[in-house]
Amino acid sequence: MKEFLKFVLSDFWIWLGFILILGQVLNFILRLYNKTWRHLNIRKHGYPPAHCDADGNFKPIKDATAND
């Protein structure tokens, strides 16, 4: 571990590359986590939710005073 840190901190561009790769790996893990929970939620509750139309957009609020 000490050698790895010594290597990463030896040069700015190596450090920057390590940070970028680490960011991509963390982004992938978080997306995988998010998509798994989203899948389970949609599977349990269905899609779209009651407050959305078939495309997943919010339904327009109907004005009770409008005479359409």
KELO-624584 format. One record per atom (N, C-alpha, C): residue number from 1; residue in three letters; atom name; z, x, y. Coordinates in pm, 1 decimal, padded with zeros to 6 digits. Example, Ala and Ser with C-alpha at 12.3 -4.5 7.8 and 13.67 -1.06 7.14 Angstrom:
+-----+--------+-------+----------+----------+----------+
: num : residu : atome :        w :        u :        v :
+-----+--------+-------+----------+----------+----------+
:   1 :    ALA :     N :  00780.0 :  01319.0 : -00569.0 :
:   1 :    ALA :    CA :  00780.0 :  01230.0 : -00450.0 :
:   1 :    ALA :     C :  00780.0 :  01320.0 : -00330.0 :
:   2 :    SER :     N :  00708.0 :  01285.0 : -00225.0 :
:   2 :    SER :    CA :  00714.0 :  01367.0 : -00106.0 :
:   2 :    SER :     C :  00787.0 :  01290.0 :  00003.0 :
+-----+--------+-------+----------+----------+----------+
//
This chain:
+-----+--------+-------+----------+----------+----------+
: num : residu : atome :        w :        u :        v :
+-----+--------+-------+----------+----------+----------+
:   1 :    MET :     N :  00000.0 :  00082.4 : -00119.5 :
:   1 :    MET :    CA :  00000.0 :  00000.0 :  00000.0 :
:   1 :    MET :     C :  00000.0 :  00086.6 :  00125.6 :
:   2 :    LYS :     N :  00075.3 :  00195.0 :  00119.4 :
:   2 :    LYS :    CA :  00083.2 :  00284.1 :  00234.7 :
:   2 :    LYS :     C : -00052.7 :  00347.6 :  00263.9 :
:   3 :    GLU :     N : -00124.1 :  00384.1 :  00158.0 :
:   3 :    GLU :    CA : -00256.0 :  00444.4 :  00175.2 :
:   3 :    GLU :     C : -00354.8 :  00343.4 :  00232.2 :
:   4 :    PHE :     N : -00343.3 :  00218.0 :  00186.7 :
:   4 :    PHE :    CA : -00432.7 :  00113.4 :  00236.4 :
:   4 :    PHE :     C : -00411.5 :  00090.5 :  00386.0 :
:   5 :    LEU :     N : -00285.9 :  00079.6 :  00429.0 :
:   5 :    LEU :    CA : -00257.3 :  00062.3 :  00571.1 :
:   5 :    LEU :     C : -00304.2 :  00182.5 :  00652.6 :
:   6 :    LYS :     N : -00287.5 :  00300.1 :  00596.3 :
:   6 :    LYS :    CA : -00332.1 :  00421.4 :  00664.5 :
:   6 :    LYS :     C : -00483.6 :  00418.6 :  00682.9 :
:   7 :    PHE :     N : -00555.3 :  00370.0 :  00579.9 :
:   7 :    PHE :    CA : -00701.1 :  00360.6 :  00587.6 :
:   7 :    PHE :     C : -00743.3 :  00256.0 :  00690.6 :
:   8 :    VAL :     N : -00681.2 :  00137.9 :  00686.5 :
:   8 :    VAL :    CA : -00719.8 :  00029.6 :  00777.1 :
:   8 :    VAL :     C : -00690.8 :  00067.3 :  00921.9 :
:   9 :    LEU :     N : -00580.7 :  00132.9 :  00945.5 :
:   9 :    LEU :    CA : -00544.0 :  00168.6 :  01081.5 :
:   9 :    LEU :     C : -00604.7 :  00300.9 :  01128.7 :
:  10 :    SER :     N : -00688.9 :  00361.0 :  01045.5 :
:  10 :    SER :    CA : -00745.8 :  00490.2 :  01082.2 :
:  10 :    SER :     C : -00854.9 :  00480.4 :  01187.3 :
:  11 :    ASP :     N : -00922.7 :  00365.6 :  01196.3 :
:  11 :    ASP :    CA : -01033.5 :  00352.5 :  01289.1 :
:  11 :    ASP :     C : -01038.4 :  00208.5 :  01340.3 :
:  12 :    PHE :     N : -01079.6 :  00190.2 :  01464.4 :
:  12 :    PHE :    CA : -01086.0 :  00056.6 :  01523.4 :
:  12 :    PHE :     C : -01183.5 : -00033.3 :  01448.5 :
:  13 :    TRP :     N : -01300.5 :  00018.3 :  01411.6 :
:  13 :    TRP :    CA : -01403.1 : -00065.0 :  01347.8 :
:  13 :    TRP :     C : -01364.0 : -00103.5 :  01206.0 :
:  14 :    ILE :     N : -01294.2 : -00016.3 :  01137.8 :
:  14 :    ILE :    CA : -01243.3 : -00050.4 :  01004.8 :
:  14 :    ILE :     C : -01137.5 : -00159.3 :  01017.7 :
:  15 :    TRP :     N : -01050.2 : -00146.5 :  01115.3 :
:  15 :    TRP :    CA : -00947.2 : -00247.7 :  01139.3 :
:  15 :    TRP :     C : -01011.3 : -00382.3 :  01176.1 :
:  16 :    LEU :     N : -01111.3 : -00379.7 :  01263.5 :
:  16 :    LEU :    CA : -01178.5 : -00502.6 :  01304.7 :
:  16 :    LEU :     C : -01247.6 : -00569.2 :  01185.5 :
:  17 :    GLY :     N : -01313.6 : -00490.8 :  01103.1 :
:  17 :    GLY :    CA : -01377.7 : -00544.7 :  00983.3 :
:  17 :    GLY :     C : -01276.8 : -00606.2 :  00889.0 :
:  18 :    PHE :     N : -01163.8 : -00541.2 :  00871.7 :
:  18 :    PHE :    CA : -01058.8 : -00594.9 :  00785.3 :
:  18 :    PHE :     C : -01006.5 : -00727.5 :  00839.5 :
:  19 :    ILE :     N : -00983.9 : -00737.1 :  00970.5 :
:  19 :    ILE :    CA : -00934.8 : -00860.4 :  01032.5 :
:  19 :    ILE :     C : -01037.3 : -00972.1 :  01015.6 :
:  20 :    LEU :     N : -01166.4 : -00941.9 :  01034.3 :
:  20 :    LEU :    CA : -01270.0 : -01043.8 :  01020.3 :
:  20 :    LEU :     C : -01279.7 : -01093.7 :  00875.8 :
:  21 :    ILE :     N : -01275.1 : -01002.6 :  00781.2 :
:  21 :    ILE :    CA : -01280.7 : -01042.7 :  00640.0 :
:  21 :    ILE :     C : -01156.8 : -01121.7 :  00602.5 :
:  22 :    LEU :     N : -01040.6 : -01078.3 :  00649.4 :
:  22 :    LEU :    CA : -00916.6 : -01151.2 :  00622.7 :
:  22 :    LEU :     C : -00922.8 : -01292.2 :  00681.7 :
:  23 :    GLY :     N : -00978.6 : -01304.9 :  00801.1 :
:  23 :    GLY :    CA : -00994.2 : -01434.8 :  00864.6 :
:  23 :    GLY :     C : -01085.2 : -01526.4 :  00783.3 :
:  24 :    GLN :     N : -01193.4 : -01472.5 :  00730.6 :
:  24 :    GLN :    CA : -01285.4 : -01552.7 :  00648.9 :
:  24 :    GLN :     C : -01219.5 : -01598.5 :  00520.1 :
:  25 :    VAL :     N : -01142.4 : -01512.0 :  00458.9 :
:  25 :    VAL :    CA : -01072.9 : -01548.2 :  00335.1 :
:  25 :    VAL :     C : -00969.3 : -01657.7 :  00362.5 :
:  26 :    LEU :     N : -00892.5 : -01642.5 :  00468.7 :
:  26 :    LEU :    CA : -00793.4 : -01744.6 :  00503.4 :
:  26 :    LEU :     C : -00860.0 : -01876.5 :  00539.8 :
:  27 :    ASN :     N : -00972.1 : -01870.6 :  00610.5 :
:  27 :    ASN :    CA : -01046.7 : -01990.8 :  00645.4 :
:  27 :    ASN :     C : -01094.2 : -02062.7 :  00518.8 :
:  28 :    PHE :     N : -01144.4 : -01988.9 :  00421.5 :
:  28 :    PHE :    CA : -01189.3 : -02047.7 :  00295.9 :
:  28 :    PHE :     C : -01073.7 : -02115.0 :  00222.2 :
:  29 :    ILE :     N : -00960.4 : -02048.8 :  00216.9 :
:  29 :    ILE :    CA : -00844.0 : -02104.9 :  00146.4 :
:  29 :    ILE :     C : -00796.6 : -02233.1 :  00215.0 :
:  30 :    LEU :     N : -00789.3 : -02231.9 :  00347.7 :
:  30 :    LEU :    CA : -00745.4 : -02350.9 :  00420.5 :
:  30 :    LEU :     C : -00844.8 : -02465.9 :  00405.0 :
:  31 :    ARG :     N : -00974.7 : -02436.6 :  00407.3 :
:  31 :    ARG :    CA : -01075.2 : -02541.9 :  00386.0 :
:  31 :    ARG :     C : -01065.4 : -02599.4 :  00245.7 :
:  32 :    LEU :     N : -01044.6 : -02515.4 :  00148.0 :
:  32 :    LEU :    CA : -01030.7 : -02561.8 :  00010.5 :
:  32 :    LEU :     C : -00908.7 : -02652.4 : -00002.8 :
:  33 :    TYR :     N : -00799.6 : -02614.0 :  00057.8 :
:  33 :    TYR :    CA : -00677.3 : -02694.4 :  00057.5 :
:  33 :    TYR :     C : -00702.1 : -02828.8 :  00125.5 :
:  34 :    ASN :     N : -00765.2 : -02824.7 :  00244.1 :
:  34 :    ASN :    CA : -00791.7 : -02945.8 :  00321.1 :
:  34 :    ASN :     C : -00885.9 : -03039.6 :  00245.1 :
:  35 :    LYS :     N : -00992.3 : -02987.4 :  00188.3 :
:  35 :    LYS :    CA : -01089.1 : -03071.4 :  00117.0 :
:  35 :    LYS :     C : -01026.6 : -03133.7 : -00007.1 :
:  36 :    THR :     N : -00939.0 : -03061.3 : -00074.3 :
:  36 :    THR :    CA : -00872.3 : -03116.0 : -00193.0 :
:  36 :    THR :     C : -00784.7 : -03234.1 : -00155.1 :
:  37 :    TRP :     N : -00702.6 : -03218.8 : -00051.8 :
:  37 :    TRP :    CA : -00616.2 : -03328.9 : -00009.0 :
:  37 :    TRP :     C : -00696.7 : -03444.5 :  00046.9 :
:  38 :    ARG :     N : -00807.5 : -03415.7 :  00118.0 :
:  38 :    ARG :    CA : -00893.8 : -03523.1 :  00169.4 :
:  38 :    ARG :     C : -00954.2 : -03600.9 :  00053.1 :
:  39 :    HIS :     N : -00999.4 : -03531.0 : -00048.4 :
:  39 :    HIS :    CA : -01056.7 : -03596.4 : -00166.2 :
:  39 :    HIS :     C : -00954.1 : -03687.9 : -00232.4 :
:  40 :    LEU :     N : -00833.3 : -03637.9 : -00250.6 :
:  40 :    LEU :    CA : -00729.6 : -03718.9 : -00314.7 :
:  40 :    LEU :     C : -00692.0 : -03839.6 : -00229.2 :
:  41 :    ASN :     N : -00688.3 : -03822.6 : -00097.8 :
:  41 :    ASN :    CA : -00655.1 : -03932.5 : -00008.3 :
:  41 :    ASN :     C : -00763.4 : -04041.2 : -00012.0 :
:  42 :    ILE :     N : -00890.0 : -04000.9 : -00005.3 :
:  42 :    ILE :    CA : -00999.0 : -04098.0 : -00010.9 :
:  42 :    ILE :     C : -01002.4 : -04165.5 : -00146.7 :
:  43 :    ARG :     N : -00975.7 : -04092.0 : -00251.1 :
:  43 :    ARG :    CA : -00974.0 : -04149.7 : -00384.6 :
:  43 :    ARG :     C : -00863.9 : -04255.6 : -00398.3 :
:  44 :    LYS :     N : -00749.8 : -04230.3 : -00335.7 :
:  44 :    LYS :    CA : -00637.5 : -04323.4 : -00345.5 :
:  44 :    LYS :     C : -00656.7 : -04445.1 : -00255.6 :
:  45 :    HIS :     N : -00698.2 : -04422.7 : -00130.0 :
:  45 :    HIS :    CA : -00702.0 : -04529.8 : -00031.0 :
:  45 :    HIS :     C : -00841.6 : -04586.7 : -00007.9 :
:  46 :    GLY :     N : -00944.5 : -04523.5 : -00058.4 :
:  46 :    GLY :    CA : -01080.3 : -04570.5 : -00036.2 :
:  46 :    GLY :     C : -01135.6 : -04522.5 :  00096.1 :
:  47 :    TYR :     N : -01265.0 : -04545.9 :  00112.6 :
:  47 :    TYR :    CA : -01332.2 : -04506.5 :  00235.7 :
:  47 :    TYR :     C : -01431.4 : -04613.1 :  00271.1 :
:  48 :    PRO :     N : -01448.9 : -04651.5 :  00387.8 :
:  48 :    PRO :    CA : -01378.0 : -04608.2 :  00508.0 :
:  48 :    PRO :     C : -01246.7 : -04682.4 :  00524.5 :
:  49 :    PRO :     N : -01155.9 : -04630.6 :  00604.4 :
:  49 :    PRO :    CA : -01031.9 : -04702.4 :  00630.7 :
:  49 :    PRO :     C : -01060.1 : -04832.0 :  00707.6 :
:  50 :    ALA :     N : -00963.3 : -04919.4 :  00712.3 :
:  50 :    ALA :    CA : -00981.5 : -05052.2 :  00771.8 :
:  50 :    ALA :     C : -01019.2 : -05045.7 :  00919.9 :
:  51 :    HIS :     N : -00975.2 : -04942.4 :  00992.6 :
:  51 :    HIS :    CA : -01003.4 : -04934.8 :  01136.0 :
:  51 :    HIS :     C : -01137.3 : -04868.7 :  01167.7 :
:  52 :    CYS :     N : -01219.6 : -04840.8 :  01064.0 :
:  52 :    CYS :    CA : -01349.6 : -04777.6 :  01084.9 :
:  52 :    CYS :     C : -01461.5 : -04864.0 :  01027.8 :
:  53 :    ASP :     N : -01584.3 : -04841.1 :  01078.1 :
:  53 :    ASP :    CA : -01698.3 : -04909.6 :  01019.8 :
:  53 :    ASP :     C : -01749.0 : -04827.6 :  00900.8 :
:  54 :    ALA :     N : -01864.7 : -04865.6 :  00844.9 :
:  54 :    ALA :    CA : -01913.9 : -04800.4 :  00723.7 :
:  54 :    ALA :     C : -01948.4 : -04653.0 :  00744.5 :
:  55 :    ASP :     N : -01979.1 : -04613.5 :  00868.5 :
:  55 :    ASP :    CA : -02011.1 : -04473.4 :  00896.7 :
:  55 :    ASP :     C : -01888.0 : -04388.2 :  00921.6 :
:  56 :    GLY :     N : -01771.2 : -04451.4 :  00931.1 :
:  56 :    GLY :    CA : -01649.8 : -04377.2 :  00960.0 :
:  56 :    GLY :     C : -01617.8 : -04370.8 :  01107.3 :
:  57 :    ASN :     N : -01696.3 : -04440.4 :  01190.8 :
:  57 :    ASN :    CA : -01670.5 : -04446.4 :  01335.0 :
:  57 :    ASN :     C : -01569.3 : -04557.1 :  01362.7 :
:  58 :    PHE :     N : -01496.2 : -04541.4 :  01471.0 :
:  58 :    PHE :    CA : -01400.4 : -04644.3 :  01508.6 :
:  58 :    PHE :     C : -01473.7 : -04773.8 :  01541.4 :
:  59 :    LYS :     N : -01419.2 : -04884.4 :  01496.0 :
:  59 :    LYS :    CA : -01476.5 : -05014.5 :  01528.5 :
:  59 :    LYS :     C : -01451.7 : -05043.8 :  01675.5 :
:  60 :    PRO :     N : -01547.9 : -05109.1 :  01741.5 :
:  60 :    PRO :    CA : -01523.5 : -05145.0 :  01882.5 :
:  60 :    PRO :     C : -01414.1 : -05250.4 :  01892.1 :
:  61 :    ILE :     N : -01336.6 : -05239.8 :  01997.9 :
:  61 :    ILE :    CA : -01228.2 : -05336.8 :  02020.4 :
:  61 :    ILE :     C : -01290.6 : -05464.3 :  02074.4 :
:  62 :    LYS :     N : -01263.0 : -05575.6 :  02008.6 :
:  62 :    LYS :    CA : -01318.8 : -05703.1 :  02052.1 :
:  62 :    LYS :     C : -01228.3 : -05763.2 :  02158.4 :
:  63 :    ASP :     N : -01287.2 : -05798.5 :  02269.7 :
:  63 :    ASP :    CA : -01213.9 : -05857.5 :  02380.5 :
:  63 :    ASP :     C : -01199.6 : -06008.5 :  02354.3 :
:  64 :    ALA :     N : -01076.8 : -06058.1 :  02353.7 :
:  64 :    ALA :    CA : -01050.1 : -06198.5 :  02324.8 :
:  64 :    ALA :     C : -01100.4 : -06289.1 :  02434.4 :
:  65 :    THR :     N : -01118.3 : -06235.6 :  02557.3 :
:  65 :    THR :    CA : -01162.4 : -06318.9 :  02667.9 :
:  65 :    THR :     C : -01314.2 : -06325.4 :  02679.7 :
:  66 :    ALA :     N : -01385.0 : -06243.3 :  02605.0 :
:  66 :    ALA :    CA : -01531.0 : -06241.8 :  02612.7 :
:  66 :    ALA :     C : -01587.9 : -06364.1 :  02541.2 :
:  67 :    ASN :     N : -01691.0 : -06422.6 :  02598.5 :
:  67 :    ASN :    CA : -01755.8 : -06540.1 :  02540.3 :
:  67 :    ASN :     C : -01890.7 : -06504.0 :  02478.9 :
:  68 :    ASP :     N : -01893.0 : -06413.9 :  02385.6 :
:  68 :    ASP :    CA : -02018.8 : -06370.4 :  02323.4 :
:  68 :    ASP :     C : -02058.5 : -06461.2 :  02212.4 :
+-----+--------+-------+----------+----------+----------+
//
